[in-house]
């Protein structure tokens, strides 16, 4: 038995996404009990299934755990006990037996995977006679505390956040770190070496260490710097994609290095001071930033009340939408070669840094869903794999919002023009020039729509469209027409299904209750090649499927696709990258010479078992990988660019505003208004029965 002291006087504190000693209710309760505390962390990513942490997330965890271990040692704890297991519950049960602990304390999580695991843990430990207590360390209010007048959960953000701000009691004040932690003798309690990176990831991770400083103390420094600097002008600068105008706090919040209650109370104090001073602009900045905190709060609220929100649309009719299955489009989007500069700049920044400004997240995800019409879960999964602040609840909220599957989501039948969005969020083109160097010499007048630039301007800038920078993957007019066709098909299927159900049938037409949603692969390998994707008319690459899709493997399947394409091209001397072109697009005269290969007509189908032409057998993740060597420096510095909580507060106007009233658009009327019978939010019970 590891540990010391009297048997039965130990508490295991299970750390997860609460990697801090300040305002950690589970740790504080254990320290107050006066018993020996065994701080523990279990690395069990296999439990997350398709949501195995991406490279940048794993790097962050490794650095944060080192920081936490050092902090615990300074408080008197022997060490942070680490265990590697495919089953966290089994590992904790073994640790409890090894230490002779009688209590296990941990803080709540609200994603569906954690909810199921925590329930199982409590059942198993209680059966062993272990006292289990859990605490709220991640939210201002628990989800079951915030309900409407009838005691039901809210289904829209605005009334939810208004209720949070008008609760009869304020969120608890943040707790100070314990003065001392007595863990007894843990020298005989072994820890497993946790491996978070392999050899191929070390170079990229070393670059991350130059820009980011994980750890709860660095998070606290970052919060102080934001409160005393950018916060005052947040309402003015938050939409600027080319400047450091936001908080840099979202990774710290996701991993629990920073207490959301501390952020809330300190911002409210700033707001009160500025209100008394008559500084209305700064006061409005606080309101907008707190709204971003509210959106993070709402994402957990939605996940708790609708556990299927990360894999199924919450509005029933969206399950009939005929998504386009096109892995070539998917790769082109990931590589930043769509031909729309703002979209491409965002995707290249994401790949290079693991971060995106929240406005750019809206732009690239809207383009993904509405222009390319790719399954939204593919995009959400790619965000999960590449973002430093990848957060299942927040990402699900954002992608559901973009897809129009929330009651207060944006309209699915309106496509935002990336050109106009570019001049809104990057008016001088500096963001595009930074991430697309091939456009760096293009005048600002044309930077967001180079296809309209005169030939002389393009030649002077060294740009050959279709060669060193692609032409648009699809014209917006063609995309709008294709989207309207898809929506018409969706409504026809939804109406047929409803009519069949009204006739007494147990299940409606196209109901997928008998066919479970296609799951993600066991692992999603990140692509390491940066070769442009290609498409030809000889390769059938597009299909439509009504149910949500599995994210395709990013390396083997596309390598096979490109091999097939190369075979079709034969001995062609022109090796320039070709961008797939939609069959229904009528290109301009000056573009016909640049585009040699057009994609064939899209195959539209509503069958459940349409073959995936590029799906490859899954590969096993290698077991033996090297330990992390890319440690972050102990000193804190700023970073060019900024991070805000995912899908952060809306601006005053514009079509990319999150959870805000959209501007009037005479060319597009809400399809939910046209189909009020389908404007209903499904709860998880309904989803499990009908999908």
Buried (B, 14 or more C-beta within 10 A) or exposed (E): EBBBBEEEBBBBBBBBBBBBBBBBBBBBBBBEEEBBBBBBBBBBBBBBEBBBBBBBBBBBBBBBBBBBBBBBBEBBBBBBBBBBBEBBBBBBBEBBEBBBBBBBBBBBBBBBBBBEBBEEBBEBBEEEEBEBBBBBBBBBBBBEBBBEEEEEBBBBBBEBBEBBEEEEEEBEEBBEBBEEBBBBEBEEBEBBEBBBBBEEBBEBBBEBBEBBBBBBBBBBBBBEBBBEEBBBEBBEBBBBBBBBBBBBBBBBBBBBBBBBBBBBBBBBEBBEEBEEEEBEEBBBBBBBBBBBBBBBBBBBBBBBBBBBBBBBBBBBBBBBBBBBBBBBBBBBBBBBBBBBBBBBBBBBBBBEBBBBBBBBBBBBBBBBBBBBBBBBBBBBBBBBBBBBBBBBBBBBBBBBBBBBBBBBBBBBBBBBBBBBBBBBBBBEBBBBBBBBEBBBBBEBEBBBBBBEBEEEBBEEBEBEBBBEBBBBBBBBEBBBBBBEBBBEBBBEBBBBBBEBBEEEEEBBBBBBEEEEBBEBBEBBBBBEEEEBBBBBBEBEBBBBBBBBBBBBBBBBBBBBBBEBBEEBBEEEEEEBBBBBBBBBBEBEEEBEEBBBBBBBEBBBBBEEEBEBBBBBEEEEEEEEBEEBEBBBEEEBEEBEBBBBBBBBBBBEEBBBBBBBEBEEEEEBEBBBEEBEEBBBBBBBEBBEEBB
